[in-house]
Amino acid sequence: MNSHTTTLRTLHLAAVAALLLMLSACARMGNPDGGWFDEQPPRVVGSMPKEQSIGIGNKKITIFFDEYIKLDNPSEKVVISPPQLEQADIRTQGKRITVELKDSLKPNTTYTVDFSDAISDNNEGNPMGNYTFTFSTGDHIDTLEVGGTVLEAENLEPIKGILVGLYDIGDGSSDFSATDTLLRSAPMQRVSRTDSRGRFHVKGVAPGRYRVFALQDADANYVWNAKSEKVAFLHTVVVPTSKPDVRQDTLWRDSLHIADIVQTGYTHFLPDDLVLRAFTEKQTDRYYIKSERTEANNFKIYFSYGHEKLPRIRPLDFDSTSTIIVEPTVNQDTITYWLADTALVNRDTLTVEMNYFANDTTGVLREHTDTLTLLSKQPYSRRLKQQQEAFEKWQKQQERRRKRGQPVQEAMPAPELKMEYMVPSGLDPDHNLAFKSPTPLVKADTAAIHLYQKIDTLWYRAHYLFGEKPGYPRNYQLISEWQPGSEYSLEIDSAAFVDIYGTASRAYKQGFKVRSTDEYATVVITLSGMNGKNVVVELLSQSDKPVKKTAAEGGVATFYYVKPGTYYMRMFVDENNNGLWDTGSYTELRQPEPCYYYPGKLECRAKWDLRQTWDPTAKPLDRQKPSEILQQKGEQQRKIRQRNADRARSMGVEYKPKQ
């Protein structure tokens, strides 16, 4: 073999080796060959300027990483403190991120660029975790932190992505009323944003005394200037501190097995357990929203908030003596006007003058006058056509019946009033029968409503009460002393109900049975620590919806006729004793009514009494709500490690994760 042949063979082997190496690298990226998934997050290898630098005057930052990275939703996840009124330019390219600030730098100030979990590697999506870049325009770095959780006040749901900000009040008064305009008068001084668990850490804080707020900032000005913006505040003054501490870190081999537990020293910043209960103020500013005439026989007028005086309507192009039935909602913020005169119903356009109370631009409630043009979305011509089509369809049906020798109708039946009867086949003993009419009634003949109860083998008349449900127009209830285990029959004669257009209801008959007490559980909850407080307790479904609700009497809440199943529970302190949970008001410096969740589940079985004692304040608010009914779940933890463990198991080898 000559030297030339040897050289060619060497080059050939080198080329093959290079090709194999390249294929192997490609295979590791896509992982088609069964190799391990990359589970290492990106690492910072340098920056300009250097992290923790002081005396910085340059507004551009470049951060370098050890691999290709991607940046998820920087406009929402990346928070710069002090807050920037002009949005910074944040870009990623290859293995680096550049941040260019637009606002002027403040002198002697610590700046933090909090990336949260926005940074991950480009291939497997391993998140870097909470990463914050810090520098100072002065001669030192402020290193204190303030941490905690922001929850929905009404249901203790963690709030993701809400701003949390601090105001330095110096040596000012600790009385909250002395600084109650902070969030309305000036932007937050240091900010953070909550993660998917509602957690926040405001970093780069100087020693001092601070007020803490949370704000769902709709217009990105770091100021609360609209009642529609969710807000939270603490009445107490926060003084940040720190201390050396030790924590235990658990290293997992996989999702079930612990590899090791190590102790790590760290600086513990306090407070780190603040809980802010966020709420949206009740909209009390009244203004006209819109009017609409979806159906020809009525029109609706919508306001942002109700008023004790309903709008005065004056017809402009039809007879003012025409009968109009006014139907307000409970809050009187939506009013329906029914046109009893069919001549008006058949008109496509009506014009009225509306006189009403609304807030002006200065917030003062004043009387206003508007002219409304009410255009029916169902033109008269279209309705005539539909009626003609229905008549022709009826004629064809009668013709077919005549040809078959079947009885035929000489005249098309009049339209019927389609009452909605909510009569279940199995009725809970603490429920009642409900009816609903599509149009206002002029007649509800109780003499034509018959309720019978079966006793032994005979049917007897049963006593009942019938009437309209207060605050709910055209909704009716039939109430009786239901006997558990008994059979009933509801029989309603034809024309028992007649509406304003003379349309009558058909006859109706429905049998039903009131369920036996053996089919239910009773739940008795003894509350501690709530002495002297008005308390309302709710049983919740697995979708966090109220199933039953009761006021506690003497510190005990009792739920009767509870169907077997799994339930959860919450309560609120009814401070104004109206039976409803009420939101807070930053305008009035009033916190929302306190809400608590029972931290476990309640398993109810038929014919069982379930008794529990509950101290609602025993657990911190941010650890009360059971994970099974949390709607806002934490972001999925990295799945790469578990995928590698699963792969190792399938291969019959031991998987040792890199630490």
PyMOL commands that set and color helices and strands:
alter all, ss='L'
color gray80, all
select helices_A, chain A and resi 3-30+74-77+176-179+182-185+342-345+380-403+446-448+517-519+621-623+627-629+640-651
alter helices_A, ss='H'
color red, helices_A
select strands_A, chain A and resi 44-48+60-65+69-71+79-81+89-93+96-100+110-116+119-121+131-136+144-152+163-168+190-193+199-205+210-215+231-233+241-252+258-270+274-278+288-292+298-303+312-315+324-328+334-339+349-359+365-375+420-422+426-427+433-436+441-444+449-455+458-461+465-468+475-479+487-492+497-499+508-514+521-527+535-540+546-551+556-562+565-573+595-597+602-604+609-614
alter strands_A, ss='S'
color yellow, strands_A
deselect
rebuild
show_as cartoon
